[in-house]
Amino acid sequence: MADIFTVTQQALLGFDVELVEVERAPLGVLRVFIDRPGGVRIEDCEQVSHQLSHAFEVENIDYKRLEVSSPGVDRPLRRLADYVRFAGQRVEIRLHEAVDSRKVFTGILRVANPDAPVLSLDYEDQSGQQRTLPFSFDDVNRAHLDPVLDFKGKKR
């Protein structure tokens, strides 16, 4: 997978998009998730798909169907730069090691000093008290955006 990611990243140099993730799915599907400031447009997906089709043919990467899309509203946070970019947003993090008997926390991501990021999460504990959880990038097993969506007055 690292080779596919590297090939994809190289093929997208010069495009105004960020490669978020590449994954293989059943039945030969190869999914490529891209992002850009202001959101991904259908034209971005078309251009990237066209470029990658050629690059994958040259590099002999086998797939039956290529899907290019945005990572969605619950975008994963993979790199430290993602944490800096989405500071102030609501996120869900899963830690490698439990803190106060839990590994999963949802709250507002805080980043102090973007040049040498110090990460923390403002969250509400079980008793309703506001707490701050300091953590490092290496403490995180996985993380993703967790926006509150309003569907006709019903928030999720």
NORWOSUL-V98988 format. One record per residue. N is the residue number from 1. RES is the residue in one small letter. OMEGA is omega in radians with two decimals (* if undefined). D_CENTER is the distance of its C-alpha to the mean C-alpha in Angstrom with 1 decimal. Layout:
n: [N,N]
res: [RES,RES]
omega: [OMEGA,OMEGA]
d_center: [D_CENTER,D_CENTER]
This chain:
n: [1,2,3,4,5,6,7,8,9,10,11,12,13,14,15,16,17,18,19,20,21,22,23,24,25,26,27,28,29,30,31,32,33,34,35,36,37,38,39,40,41,42,43,44,45,46,47,48,49,50,51,52,53,54,55,56,57,58,59,60,61,62,63,64,65,66,67,68,69,70,71,72,73,74,75,76,77,78,79,80,81,82,83,84,85,86,87,88,89,90,91,92,93,94,95,96,97,98,99,100,101,102,103,104,105,106,107,108,109,110,111,112,113,114,115,116,117,118,119,120,121,122,123,124,125,126,127,128,129,130,131,132,133,134,135,136,137,138,139,140,141,142,143,144,145,146,147,148,149,150,151,152,153,154,155,156]
res: [m,a,d,i,f,t,v,t,q,q,a,l,l,g,f,d,v,e,l,v,e,v,e,r,a,p,l,g,v,l,r,v,f,i,d,r,p,g,g,v,r,i,e,d,c,e,q,v,s,h,q,l,s,h,a,f,e,v,e,n,i,d,y,k,r,l,e,v,s,s,p,g,v,d,r,p,l,r,r,l,a,d,y,v,r,f,a,g,q,r,v,e,i,r,l,h,e,a,v,d,s,r,k,v,f,t,g,i,l,r,v,a,n,p,d,a,p,v,l,s,l,d,y,e,d,q,s,g,q,q,r,t,l,p,f,s,f,d,d,v,n,r,a,h,l,d,p,v,l,d,f,k,g,k,k,r]
omega: [-3.14,3.13,3.12,3.13,-3.13,3.11,-3.13,3.13,3.14,-3.12,-3.08,3.06,-3.13,3.05,-3.14,-3.14,3.08,3.06,-3.11,-3.03,2.99,3.13,3.03,3.12,3.12,3.09,3.05,3.13,3.07,-3.10,3.11,-3.14,-3.13,3.10,3.05,3.08,-3.11,3.10,-3.12,3.07,3.12,3.12,3.09,-3.14,3.13,-3.12,-3.14,3.12,3.13,-3.14,-3.09,3.09,3.11,-3.11,-3.12,3.09,3.14,-3.08,3.12,3.10,-3.03,3.04,3.10,-3.13,3.13,3.07,3.10,-3.12,3.05,3.12,3.11,-3.09,3.12,-3.09,3.07,3.05,-3.03,-3.06,3.10,3.11,3.09,3.13,3.12,-3.11,-3.04,3.05,-3.13,3.14,3.06,-3.12,2.98,3.10,3.03,-3.10,3.04,-3.09,-3.13,3.02,-3.07,3.07,3.04,-3.14,-3.06,-3.14,3.07,3.14,-3.11,-3.14,3.09,3.10,3.06,3.10,-3.12,3.13,3.05,-2.91,2.98,-3.01,3.00,-3.13,3.04,-3.08,3.11,3.13,-3.07,-3.13,3.11,3.13,3.06,-3.13,3.04,3.13,3.03,3.11,3.09,3.10,-3.12,3.12,-2.98,3.03,3.03,-3.13,3.08,3.05,-3.13,-3.06,3.02,-3.12,-3.14,3.10,3.11,3.09,3.10,-3.09,3.06,*]
d_center: [16.9,16.8,19.4,17.6,14.5,17.0,19.1,16.4,15.3,19.1,19.7,17.4,19.1,20.7,18.5,16.9,13.4,10.4,9.6,5.9,7.6,11.2,12.9,16.5,17.7,21.3,24.1,22.8,19.8,17.3,13.9,12.1,8.9,9.4,8.9,11.7,13.3,15.1,13.0,13.5,17.1,18.9,20.7,17.6,16.9,20.6,20.9,18.0,19.5,22.9,22.0,20.2,23.1,25.5,23.5,23.1,26.8,27.9,25.9,27.1,23.8,24.8,23.2,24.8,22.3,19.4,16.8,14.7,12.5,9.9,6.7,8.8,9.4,7.6,4.0,2.4,3.7,5.4,8.2,10.7,10.5,7.2,9.4,12.2,10.9,10.0,13.2,15.3,12.8,13.1,10.7,11.5,11.8,13.7,16.0,17.9,21.1,22.4,23.3,26.2,26.0,22.4,19.1,16.8,16.7,15.5,16.3,15.9,14.0,16.6,16.7,20.2,21.2,18.2,20.2,20.3,17.7,19.0,16.5,17.7,17.1,19.7,20.3,23.3,25.1,27.2,30.2,28.4,28.6,26.0,24.7,22.5,20.7,20.4,18.1,17.0,13.9,15.9,16.6,13.2,12.9,9.5,7.7,6.0,7.5,11.0,13.0,16.7,17.7,21.4,23.1,26.7,27.1,25.3,22.3,19.5]
